[in-house]
Amino acid sequence: MATLSLDMLFLRRFGTLLRLLFPISRRSRSIWLALLVMITSFVDQVGTYFVGVLPSQFYVVLGNRDLSAFHLLCAKATIIVIAKSLSLASIKYFSSLMAIKCREICSYTLHRLYFKRRAFYKLNLFSELDNIDQRLTQDIEKTTQVLACDLFAPVITAPFIILYYSYLTWKSSGWLGPFTIYVYFTFVTFVNRYLLSPIVSLVNETEMREGDFRQRHMEVRTNVEPIAFYQSGLIENIMTNHKLNVLLRTKNAFFYLYLIYSFTNLITLSEKLGDLAGVTHRVVELVEELRRLHSDCLETDRPPSTVPSSVVAIGTDDEEKGLTDRTIEELHGKQLSIEHDCDDEEEAQFLLGRRSNREDEWPDDGVAITIDSATLSPPNDSQIIIIANLSLQLMQGQNILITGDSGTGKSSLLRMFAGLWNNTSGKVERHWRCRPQNMLFVPQKPYFPTGDVTLRQQLVYPLKALPVEKDLARLTQILEWVRMEHLLERCQGLDTIVEWDWNEILSPGELQRLSLARVFYTKPRIAFLDEATSAIGFEMEMQLYRKLHEENITYVSVGHRFSLKQFHELELRFMGRGEWSIRDIDTASMASRAASLIGNDTVISM
């Protein structure tokens, strides 16, 4: 890793940071807050001037022994000192608001880049950047805090402070002036002591919200592959921004009280500049890497007829402006950002489960994916061959079972289907847009986001849950299909926020059944099930597969159980070292053999 210092690279990245935080626009609140800080700092310097001349005025009045003038000057001095105190507190207050606004802009912008086009998956697994979650949380917080609160106002006022202190050092004053000021601040100190109790509780809550916010990013980092399979970057964006909003509201409450409490001292600018340089490098380095990842995706964002055969097609061209800016703002978070994309409207339609008007650009003959002599290797080691020269066509209505020993490439093939891994040779062509309504992936490790999530949201994931009454009967029926209807009582309905960790409270079998409930709700044309029933009993497993067939959902399954073969027409078996074979399955014969193994009563009862 290159050595980072105060050099031209820092200046360039610092310029990028300033353009990100202070976009040139009349709607930019950060610029208006910066102007307020500048104006307040100027007013504070005027107050400093009047405070600076008070000692000489007291000297003259005391020298003349003029009692009435002394009383008048004491009143004037009290007003000036109070005004000076208010100006200092106002600088701190507006600087703190500017820090919050800068953090909001920076976090929303990076979230937009992080959750878009599955950049979170590539960044956490393949990038050399360290501690992505820390960069997105702690480093952004420190960068904006140091810039807005510790450096902005002091740098602006530093020349005036030097001049004023030079002036005050040159001037001499009597003892009464400083004594009056010291008495005032001593009184304020005692008043501030009684304000500490609510501030301490707010500080504690703020730290807790910081932990919740980082935990959200840690959850994404831990589950990048399941989230990528679900193609749920958009809903994860919304959930993460919700945590951010709670944190920002707590910070706002803290600074309202801090406005009264705060009478701060200036801190050494060189130390703060060093802190700012370090975190600026980390944050802007993340911005640069995210932009690079998205620029690499531009060639893949077209219909398959215009994409080179070796490239995975995802297709995110311009969309008709079918949604208002307000809807997009609610889904992606408020942002006035240089990172605004042309496909925001399309992504908003995807998140709400609506059909895109551009679907007609994609040919549809029932074929989802065509694979022609494709070879698959790990992303960082093309010398290792996982699958060699595979030719296969996935189409609606043909159920395929993928089998083989552990480590032979079954899950890796699903990664290629989902576009997470690219083939090293051959051709992989996707004929459908990669949307849950077309192809829904159920990963081997069930994923259920935690914190402020309702049962409805878990069932419709990766779509956005909306309080639609007509969905109540359907969701209740789906819970009955997977024998999880007891969750309605346990969660107090579909729309009550559940605080507990779903992954800890529910058993592996229950988590798998809820994952299949998502399939029944979304009703994709093809569902990809990566050992999605491995923790479910034989009877329940067969009941679920029969229900998939009744709902006309085509499925591609990864599994080891012999009983699964009766529900599939084709078996793709991996033998390791890149070798594979494909053969038809005699479903009638397999059903008979499964009945003899499991028991006729069990099969007939379903």
C-alpha positions as CSV (number, residue, x, y, z in Angstrom):
1,M,0.0,0.0,0.0
2,A,1.3,3.5,-0.9
3,T,2.4,5.8,1.8
4,L,-0.3,8.5,2.4
5,S,0.8,12.0,3.4
6,L,0.1,15.7,2.9
7,D,1.0,15.7,-0.8
8,M,-0.6,16.3,-4.2
9,L,-2.6,13.1,-3.9
10,F,-4.1,14.4,-0.6
11,L,-4.9,17.8,-2.2
12,R,-6.6,16.1,-5.1
13,R,-8.6,13.8,-2.8
14,F,-9.4,16.7,-0.6
15,G,-10.8,18.6,-3.6
16,T,-12.9,15.5,-4.4
17,L,-14.2,15.5,-0.9
18,L,-15.1,19.2,-1.0
19,R,-17.0,18.8,-4.3
20,L,-18.8,15.9,-2.8
21,L,-19.8,17.7,0.4
22,F,-20.5,21.1,-1.1
23,P,-22.1,20.7,-4.6
24,I,-22.6,24.0,-6.3
25,S,-26.4,24.5,-6.2
26,R,-28.9,26.8,-4.6
27,R,-30.5,23.7,-3.0
28,S,-27.2,22.7,-1.3
29,R,-27.8,23.1,2.4
30,S,-24.2,22.4,3.2
31,I,-23.1,25.5,1.4
32,W,-25.7,27.6,3.2
33,L,-24.6,26.2,6.5
34,A,-21.0,27.0,5.6
35,L,-22.0,30.6,4.8
36,L,-23.7,30.8,8.2
37,V,-20.6,29.6,9.9
38,M,-18.5,32.2,8.1
39,I,-21.0,35.0,8.9
40,T,-21.2,33.9,12.6
41,S,-17.4,33.7,12.7
42,F,-17.2,37.3,11.4
43,V,-19.7,38.4,14.0
44,D,-17.7,36.6,16.7
45,Q,-14.6,38.6,15.6
46,V,-16.5,41.8,15.9
47,G,-17.4,40.7,19.4
48,T,-13.8,39.9,20.1
49,Y,-12.8,43.4,19.1
50,F,-15.2,45.0,21.6
51,V,-14.1,42.6,24.3
52,G,-10.5,43.6,23.4
53,V,-11.1,47.3,24.0
54,L,-13.1,46.8,27.2
55,P,-9.9,46.7,29.4
56,S,-8.7,50.1,28.2
57,Q,-12.2,51.6,28.8
58,F,-12.3,50.2,32.3
59,Y,-8.8,51.7,32.9
60,V,-10.0,55.1,31.8
61,V,-13.1,55.0,33.9
62,L,-11.4,53.7,37.0
63,G,-8.6,56.3,36.5
64,N,-11.2,59.1,36.5
65,R,-13.1,57.6,39.4
66,D,-16.4,58.1,37.6
67,L,-19.0,55.9,39.4
68,S,-21.9,56.5,36.9
69,A,-19.6,55.8,34.0
70,F,-18.3,52.7,35.8
71,H,-21.8,51.3,36.2
72,L,-22.6,52.1,32.6
73,L,-19.5,50.4,31.4
74,C,-20.2,47.3,33.6
75,A,-23.6,47.0,32.0
76,K,-22.0,47.4,28.5
77,A,-19.3,44.9,29.3
78,T,-21.9,42.4,30.5
79,I,-23.9,42.7,27.3
80,I,-20.7,42.4,25.2
81,V,-19.5,39.3,27.0
82,I,-22.9,37.6,26.7
83,A,-23.0,38.4,23.0
84,K,-19.5,37.0,22.6
85,S,-20.5,33.8,24.4
86,L,-23.6,33.5,22.2
87,S,-21.5,34.0,19.1
88,L,-19.0,31.3,20.2
89,A,-21.9,28.9,20.9
90,S,-23.5,29.8,17.6
91,I,-20.3,28.9,15.7
92,K,-20.2,25.5,17.4
93,Y,-23.9,25.0,16.8
94,F,-23.8,25.8,13.1
95,S,-20.6,23.9,12.6
96,S,-22.2,20.8,14.2
97,L,-25.2,21.1,11.9
98,M,-22.9,21.4,9.0
99,A,-21.0,18.3,10.1
100,I,-24.3,16.4,10.3
101,K,-25.3,17.6,6.8
102,C,-21.9,16.8,5.3
103,R,-22.1,13.3,6.8
104,E,-25.6,12.9,5.4
105,I,-24.5,13.8,1.9
106,C,-21.3,11.7,2.1
107,S,-23.1,8.7,3.5
108,Y,-26.0,8.8,1.2
109,T,-23.8,9.2,-1.8
110,L,-21.5,6.3,-0.8
111,H,-24.5,4.1,0.0
112,R,-25.8,4.8,-3.5
113,L,-22.6,3.6,-5.0
114,Y,-22.1,0.8,-2.5
115,F,-25.4,-0.9,-3.0
116,K,-25.7,-0.3,-6.7
117,R,-24.9,-3.0,-9.3
118,R,-23.8,-5.3,-6.4
119,A,-20.7,-3.2,-5.8
120,F,-20.8,-4.3,-2.1
121,Y,-20.2,-7.9,-3.2
122,K,-17.2,-7.1,-5.4
123,L,-15.7,-4.6,-2.9
124,N,-15.8,-6.9,0.1
125,L,-14.6,-10.0,-1.7
126,F,-12.3,-8.9,-4.4
127,S,-11.0,-5.4,-3.5
128,E,-7.8,-4.7,-1.7
129,L,-9.3,-1.9,0.4
130,D,-9.4,-2.7,4.1
131,N,-12.3,-2.4,6.5
132,I,-15.0,-1.2,4.2
133,D,-17.5,-1.0,7.0
134,Q,-15.2,1.3,9.0
135,R,-14.7,3.6,6.0
136,L,-18.5,3.8,5.6
137,T,-19.2,4.6,9.2
138,Q,-16.4,5.7,11.5
139,D,-14.1,7.3,8.9
140,I,-16.9,9.3,7.3
141,E,-18.0,10.5,10.8
142,K,-14.5,11.6,11.7
143,T,-13.8,13.2,8.4
144,T,-16.9,15.4,8.5
145,Q,-16.6,16.1,12.2
146,V,-12.9,17.3,11.9
147,L,-13.6,19.3,8.8
148,A,-16.8,21.1,9.9
149,C,-16.2,21.5,13.6
150,D,-12.5,21.5,14.2
151,L,-11.0,23.1,11.1
152,F,-13.6,25.2,9.2
153,A,-14.2,28.1,11.6
154,P,-10.7,28.2,13.1
155,V,-9.1,28.4,9.7
156,I,-11.4,31.3,8.7
157,T,-10.9,33.2,12.0
158,A,-7.2,32.4,12.5
159,P,-5.9,35.6,11.0
160,F,-8.3,37.7,13.1
161,I,-7.5,35.9,16.3
162,I,-3.8,36.4,15.8
163,L,-4.4,40.2,15.2
164,Y,-6.7,40.5,18.2
165,Y,-4.5,38.6,20.6
166,S,-1.5,40.7,19.4
167,Y,-3.6,43.8,20.1
168,L,-4.7,42.6,23.5
169,T,-1.2,41.7,24.4
170,W,0.0,45.1,23.5
171,K,-2.8,46.8,25.4
172,S,-3.0,46.7,29.2
173,S,-6.1,46.8,31.3
174,G,-7.2,47.1,34.9
175,W,-8.1,44.2,37.1
176,L,-11.9,44.9,37.1
177,G,-12.4,44.0,33.5
178,P,-10.9,40.5,33.5
179,F,-12.4,40.0,37.0
180,T,-15.9,40.6,35.6
181,I,-15.4,38.3,32.7
182,Y,-14.0,35.5,35.0
183,V,-17.0,35.9,37.4
184,Y,-19.3,35.5,34.4
185,F,-17.7,32.4,33.1
186,T,-17.5,30.9,36.6
187,F,-21.2,31.4,36.9
188,V,-21.7,29.8,33.5
189,T,-19.6,26.8,34.5
190,F,-21.9,26.1,37.5
191,V,-24.9,26.4,35.2
192,N,-23.4,24.1,32.7
193,R,-22.8,21.5,35.4
194,Y,-26.6,21.0,35.7
195,L,-26.9,20.6,32.0
196,L,-24.5,17.6,31.9
197,S,-27.0,15.0,33.0
198,P,-29.2,15.1,29.9
199,I,-26.1,15.5,27.7
200,V,-24.5,12.4,29.1
201,S,-27.6,10.3,28.4
202,L,-27.7,11.7,24.8
203,V,-24.0,10.9,24.4
204,N,-24.7,7.3,25.5
205,E,-27.6,7.0,23.1
206,T,-25.5,8.5,20.3
207,E,-22.8,5.9,20.9
208,M,-25.4,3.1,20.8
209,R,-26.8,4.4,17.5
210,E,-23.3,4.5,16.1
211,G,-22.9,0.8,17.0
212,D,-26.3,0.0,15.4
213,F,-25.3,1.8,12.2
214,R,-22.0,0.0,12.0
215,Q,-23.7,-3.3,12.8
216,R,-26.0,-2.8,9.8
217,H,-22.9,-2.5,7.5
218,M,-21.3,-5.5,9.3
219,E,-24.5,-7.5,8.5
220,V,-24.2,-6.6,4.9
221,R,-20.5,-7.4,4.8
222,T,-21.2,-10.8,6.4
223,N,-24.0,-11.7,4.0
224,V,-22.7,-10.2,0.8
225,E,-23.3,-13.3,-1.2
226,P,-26.9,-14.0,-0.1
227,I,-27.8,-10.3,-0.6
228,A,-26.2,-10.4,-4.1
229,F,-28.1,-13.6,-5.0
230,Y,-31.3,-11.9,-3.9
231,Q,-30.3,-8.8,-5.9
232,S,-31.5,-6.8,-2.9
233,G,-29.0,-4.0,-2.9
234,L,-31.8,-1.4,-3.2
235,I,-33.8,-2.6,-0.2
236,E,-30.5,-2.9,1.8
237,N,-29.9,0.7,0.8
238,I,-33.2,1.8,2.3
239,M,-32.7,-0.2,5.5
240,T,-29.2,1.2,6.0
241,N,-30.4,4.7,5.4
242,H,-33.1,4.2,8.0
243,K,-30.3,3.4,10.6
244,L,-28.5,6.5,9.4
245,N,-31.6,8.6,9.9
246,V,-32.1,7.4,13.5
247,L,-28.4,8.2,14.2
248,L,-28.7,11.7,12.7
249,R,-31.9,12.5,14.7
250,T,-30.1,11.4,17.9
251,K,-27.1,13.6,16.9
252,N,-29.4,16.5,16.3
253,A,-31.0,16.2,19.8
254,F,-27.5,16.1,21.3
255,F,-26.4,19.3,19.5
256,Y,-29.5,21.2,20.6
257,L,-28.4,20.8,24.2
258,Y,-24.8,21.2,23.2
259,L,-25.7,24.7,21.9
260,I,-26.3,25.8,25.5
261,Y,-23.4,23.8,27.0
262,S,-20.7,24.4,24.5
263,F,-18.0,27.0,25.3
264,T,-15.0,25.3,23.6
265,N,-11.4,26.1,23.3
266,L,-9.5,26.2,20.0
267,I,-7.5,23.0,19.3
268,T,-4.2,22.8,17.6
269,L,-4.9,23.0,13.8
270,S,-1.9,21.0,12.8
271,E,-3.1,17.9,14.8
272,K,-6.6,18.2,13.3
273,L,-5.2,18.7,9.8
274,G,-3.2,15.4,10.2
275,D,-6.4,13.6,11.3
276,L,-8.3,15.1,8.4
277,A,-5.6,14.0,5.9
278,G,-5.7,10.4,7.2
279,V,-9.4,9.9,7.0
280,T,-9.8,11.9,3.8
281,H,-7.5,9.5,2.1
282,R,-9.6,6.5,3.3
283,V,-13.0,7.9,2.4
284,V,-12.1,9.3,-1.0
285,E,-10.1,6.1,-1.8
286,L,-13.4,4.3,-1.3
287,V,-15.2,6.7,-3.6
288,E,-12.6,6.2,-6.3
289,E,-12.8,2.4,-6.0
290,L,-16.6,2.4,-6.2
291,R,-16.6,4.7,-9.2
292,R,-14.1,2.3,-10.9
293,L,-16.3,-0.7,-10.2
294,H,-19.3,1.1,-11.7
295,S,-17.4,2.2,-14.8
296,D,-16.4,-1.4,-15.3
297,C,-20.1,-2.3,-15.3
298,L,-21.1,0.1,-18.1
299,E,-20.4,-2.4,-20.8
300,T,-22.7,-4.9,-19.2
301,D,-25.7,-2.7,-18.8
302,R,-27.3,-3.4,-22.2
303,P,-29.6,-6.0,-23.7
304,P,-27.8,-9.2,-24.7
305,S,-28.0,-8.4,-28.4
306,T,-25.6,-5.5,-27.9
307,V,-23.3,-7.0,-25.3
308,P,-20.1,-9.0,-26.3
309,S,-20.7,-12.7,-25.9
310,S,-18.2,-13.1,-23.0
311,V,-19.8,-10.3,-21.0
312,V,-22.7,-10.8,-18.5
313,A,-25.7,-8.7,-19.4
314,I,-27.7,-6.9,-16.7
315,G,-29.3,-4.1,-18.7
316,T,-29.9,-0.8,-16.9
317,D,-30.4,1.7,-19.8
318,D,-32.3,4.9,-19.5
319,E,-35.9,4.5,-18.3
320,E,-39.0,6.5,-19.1
321,K,-39.5,9.0,-16.2
322,G,-42.4,7.0,-14.7
323,L,-41.8,7.9,-11.1
324,T,-41.5,11.3,-9.5
325,D,-38.4,12.6,-7.8
326,R,-40.2,12.4,-4.5
327,T,-40.7,8.6,-4.9
328,I,-37.0,8.1,-5.8
329,E,-36.0,10.3,-2.9
330,E,-38.0,8.1,-0.5
331,L,-36.6,4.9,-1.8
332,H,-32.9,5.9,-2.2
333,G,-32.6,8.6,0.5
334,K,-32.4,12.4,0.3
335,Q,-29.3,13.3,-1.7
336,L,-28.1,16.2,-3.7
337,S,-25.2,14.3,-5.2
338,I,-22.9,14.3,-8.1
339,E,-23.5,10.5,-8.3
340,H,-27.1,10.7,-9.5
341,D,-27.7,8.0,-12.1
342,C,-29.9,7.9,-15.1
343,D,-31.5,4.6,-14.1
344,D,-32.9,5.6,-10.7
345,E,-36.4,5.5,-11.9
346,E,-36.0,1.9,-13.2
347,E,-34.5,0.8,-10.0
348,A,-37.4,2.4,-8.0
349,Q,-39.8,0.4,-10.2
350,F,-37.8,-2.8,-9.5
351,L,-37.9,-2.2,-5.8
352,L,-41.6,-1.8,-5.8
353,G,-42.1,-4.9,-7.8
354,R,-43.3,-3.1,-10.9
355,R,-42.7,-4.2,-14.5
356,S,-40.2,-2.0,-16.4
357,N,-41.3,-0.5,-19.7
358,R,-37.9,-1.6,-21.2
359,E,-38.6,-5.3,-20.7
360,D,-39.7,-5.4,-24.3
361,E,-36.1,-4.8,-25.5
362,W,-35.2,-8.2,-24.1
363,P,-36.1,-11.2,-26.3
364,D,-38.4,-13.7,-24.6
365,D,-38.8,-17.2,-26.0
366,G,-38.9,-18.9,-22.6
367,V,-35.1,-19.2,-22.5
368,A,-33.5,-17.6,-19.5
369,I,-29.8,-18.3,-20.0
370,T,-27.8,-19.9,-22.8
371,I,-24.3,-21.3,-21.9
372,D,-22.0,-22.4,-24.7
373,S,-18.7,-24.1,-23.9
374,A,-18.2,-21.9,-20.8
375,T,-15.3,-22.5,-18.4
376,L,-15.6,-21.2,-14.8
377,S,-12.7,-20.3,-12.5
378,P,-12.5,-18.4,-9.2
379,P,-12.4,-14.6,-9.8
380,N,-8.8,-14.2,-8.6
381,D,-7.3,-17.4,-9.9
382,S,-8.0,-18.4,-13.5
383,Q,-5.6,-21.3,-13.3
384,I,-8.0,-23.3,-11.2
385,I,-10.8,-24.8,-13.4
386,I,-14.1,-25.4,-11.5
387,I,-16.2,-26.2,-14.5
388,A,-14.9,-26.9,-18.0
389,N,-16.7,-26.3,-21.3
390,L,-20.2,-26.4,-20.0
391,S,-23.0,-26.1,-22.5
392,L,-26.5,-25.7,-21.1
393,Q,-29.8,-23.9,-21.7
394,L,-32.0,-22.8,-18.8
395,M,-35.6,-22.4,-19.9
396,Q,-39.0,-21.9,-18.3
397,G,-40.8,-25.2,-17.6
398,Q,-37.6,-27.3,-17.4
399,N,-36.7,-28.2,-13.8
400,I,-33.0,-29.0,-13.3
401,L,-31.3,-30.7,-10.4
402,I,-27.6,-30.0,-9.8
403,T,-25.8,-32.7,-7.9
404,G,-22.3,-33.7,-6.9
405,D,-19.9,-33.9,-4.0
406,S,-19.1,-30.8,-1.9
407,G,-16.6,-28.5,-3.5
408,T,-17.2,-29.6,-7.1
409,G,-18.7,-26.3,-8.3
410,K,-22.5,-26.5,-7.6
411,S,-22.8,-23.1,-5.8
412,S,-20.1,-21.6,-8.1
413,L,-22.4,-22.4,-11.1
414,L,-25.2,-20.5,-9.4
415,R,-22.9,-17.5,-8.9
416,M,-22.3,-17.6,-12.7
417,F,-26.0,-17.8,-13.3
418,A,-26.5,-14.7,-11.1
419,G,-23.7,-12.8,-12.7
420,L,-21.6,-12.7,-9.5
421,W,-18.8,-14.6,-11.2
422,N,-17.9,-14.4,-14.9
423,N,-16.8,-17.2,-17.2
424,T,-13.2,-17.2,-18.2
425,S,-14.0,-18.6,-21.7
426,G,-16.9,-19.6,-23.8
427,K,-20.3,-17.8,-23.9
428,V,-22.9,-17.0,-21.3
429,E,-25.9,-15.1,-22.6
430,R,-28.8,-13.9,-20.4
431,H,-32.1,-13.4,-22.2
432,W,-34.0,-12.0,-19.3
433,R,-33.5,-8.9,-17.1
434,C,-31.9,-10.0,-13.8
435,R,-34.9,-9.2,-11.6
436,P,-36.6,-11.3,-8.9
437,Q,-39.8,-11.5,-10.9
438,N,-37.7,-13.3,-13.6
439,M,-35.0,-15.2,-11.7
440,L,-35.0,-15.4,-7.9
441,F,-32.0,-16.9,-6.1
442,V,-32.3,-18.5,-2.7
443,P,-28.8,-18.8,-1.3
444,Q,-27.5,-21.7,0.7
445,K,-27.2,-19.5,3.8
446,P,-30.6,-18.0,4.6
447,Y,-30.4,-14.2,5.1
448,F,-32.9,-12.2,7.1
449,P,-32.0,-8.5,7.9
450,T,-32.4,-7.5,11.5
451,G,-33.6,-4.4,13.3
452,D,-36.8,-2.5,12.6
453,V,-38.0,-5.1,10.2
454,T,-41.6,-6.4,10.0
455,L,-42.8,-9.9,9.1
456,R,-44.3,-8.5,5.9
457,Q,-40.9,-7.1,4.9
458,Q,-39.2,-10.4,5.5
459,L,-41.7,-12.2,3.3
460,V,-41.6,-9.8,0.4
461,Y,-37.8,-9.3,0.5
462,P,-35.9,-8.2,-1.6
463,L,-38.8,-6.0,-2.6
464,K,-40.0,-3.0,-0.6
465,A,-42.9,-3.8,1.8
466,L,-46.0,-1.6,1.3
467,P,-49.1,-1.7,3.5
468,V,-51.3,-3.2,0.8
469,E,-54.5,-4.7,2.2
470,K,-55.0,-7.1,-0.7
471,D,-51.7,-8.8,0.2
472,L,-52.9,-9.8,3.7
473,A,-54.8,-13.0,2.6
474,R,-52.0,-14.0,0.2
475,L,-49.3,-13.6,2.8
476,T,-51.3,-15.5,5.3
477,Q,-51.9,-18.3,2.9
478,I,-48.2,-18.5,2.0
479,L,-47.3,-18.8,5.7
480,E,-49.8,-21.7,5.9
481,W,-48.1,-23.4,2.9
482,V,-44.7,-23.3,4.7
483,R,-46.3,-24.1,8.1
484,M,-45.1,-20.8,9.7
485,E,-48.5,-19.3,10.4
486,H,-47.7,-19.1,14.1
487,L,-45.4,-16.2,13.3
488,L,-48.4,-14.0,12.8
489,E,-49.2,-14.3,16.5
490,R,-45.5,-14.2,17.5
491,C,-44.8,-11.1,15.5
492,Q,-48.2,-9.5,16.4
493,G,-49.2,-9.3,12.8
494,L,-47.5,-8.5,9.6
495,D,-46.7,-4.9,10.1
496,T,-45.4,-4.7,13.7
497,I,-41.7,-4.0,13.9
498,V,-39.7,-7.0,15.3
499,E,-36.5,-6.2,17.2
500,W,-35.1,-9.7,17.7
501,D,-32.5,-11.4,15.5
502,W,-34.4,-13.7,13.1
503,N,-31.3,-15.7,12.5
504,E,-30.9,-16.5,16.2
505,I,-34.5,-17.0,17.2
506,L,-35.7,-19.2,14.3
507,S,-34.3,-22.7,13.6
508,P,-32.4,-23.4,10.3
509,G,-35.4,-25.3,9.0
510,E,-37.8,-22.4,9.8
511,L,-35.4,-20.0,8.1
512,Q,-35.4,-22.1,5.0
513,R,-39.2,-22.3,5.0
514,L,-39.4,-18.5,5.2
515,S,-36.9,-18.3,2.4
516,L,-39.2,-20.4,0.2
517,A,-42.2,-18.2,1.3
518,R,-40.4,-15.4,-0.5
519,V,-40.3,-17.5,-3.6
520,F,-44.1,-18.1,-3.4
521,Y,-44.7,-14.4,-2.9
522,T,-42.5,-13.2,-5.7
523,K,-43.5,-16.0,-8.1
524,P,-40.4,-15.8,-10.3
525,R,-40.3,-17.5,-13.6
526,I,-37.3,-19.5,-12.4
527,A,-36.2,-20.0,-8.8
528,F,-32.6,-21.1,-8.1
529,L,-32.6,-23.1,-4.9
530,D,-29.1,-23.7,-3.4
531,E,-29.8,-26.6,-0.9
532,A,-32.8,-24.6,0.2
533,T,-34.5,-27.6,1.9
534,S,-31.4,-29.3,3.4
535,A,-32.7,-28.5,7.0
536,I,-36.3,-29.5,6.2
537,G,-37.8,-32.9,6.7
538,F,-38.6,-35.2,3.7
539,E,-42.4,-34.8,4.0
540,M,-42.3,-31.0,4.2
541,E,-39.7,-30.9,1.4
542,M,-41.9,-32.8,-1.0
543,Q,-44.9,-30.7,0.0
544,L,-43.0,-27.5,-0.8
545,Y,-41.8,-28.8,-4.2
546,R,-45.3,-29.9,-5.1
547,K,-46.5,-26.4,-4.2
548,L,-43.8,-24.9,-6.4
549,H,-45.1,-27.1,-9.3
550,E,-48.7,-26.0,-8.6
551,E,-47.7,-22.4,-8.7
552,N,-46.0,-22.9,-12.1
553,I,-42.6,-21.9,-10.7
554,T,-39.7,-23.4,-12.6
555,Y,-36.8,-24.3,-10.3
556,V,-33.1,-25.1,-10.6
557,S,-32.1,-27.0,-7.4
558,V,-28.8,-27.8,-5.8
559,G,-29.2,-30.8,-3.5
560,H,-28.0,-34.2,-2.3
561,R,-31.2,-36.0,-1.4
562,F,-32.3,-38.8,-3.7
563,S,-36.0,-37.8,-3.1
564,L,-35.5,-34.5,-5.0
565,K,-35.0,-36.3,-8.4
566,Q,-38.7,-37.0,-8.8
567,F,-39.4,-33.3,-9.1
568,H,-36.9,-32.6,-11.8
569,E,-36.6,-33.5,-15.5
570,L,-32.8,-33.0,-15.9
571,E,-29.8,-33.8,-13.7
572,L,-26.5,-31.9,-14.0
573,R,-23.9,-33.8,-12.1
574,F,-20.4,-32.5,-11.2
575,M,-17.6,-35.0,-10.6
576,G,-14.8,-32.5,-9.8
577,R,-11.8,-31.2,-11.7
578,G,-14.1,-29.5,-14.1
579,E,-15.9,-32.6,-15.2
580,W,-19.7,-32.8,-15.5
581,S,-22.5,-34.8,-17.1
582,I,-26.1,-34.2,-18.0
583,R,-28.8,-36.8,-18.2
584,D,-32.6,-37.0,-18.3
585,I,-34.5,-38.1,-15.2
586,D,-37.3,-40.7,-15.3
587,T,-39.6,-38.9,-12.8
588,A,-42.1,-41.7,-12.5
589,S,-39.3,-44.2,-11.7
590,M,-37.7,-41.9,-9.2
591,A,-41.1,-41.2,-7.5
592,S,-41.5,-45.0,-7.1
593,R,-38.1,-45.5,-5.7
594,A,-38.5,-42.5,-3.3
595,A,-41.7,-44.0,-2.1
596,S,-40.0,-47.3,-1.3
597,L,-37.3,-45.5,0.6
598,I,-39.4,-43.0,2.5
599,G,-42.6,-45.0,2.9
600,N,-45.7,-45.2,0.8
601,D,-47.9,-43.5,3.4
602,T,-45.7,-40.5,3.5
603,V,-45.8,-40.0,-0.2
604,I,-49.5,-40.7,-0.7
605,S,-50.4,-38.3,2.1
606,M,-49.0,-35.4,0.1
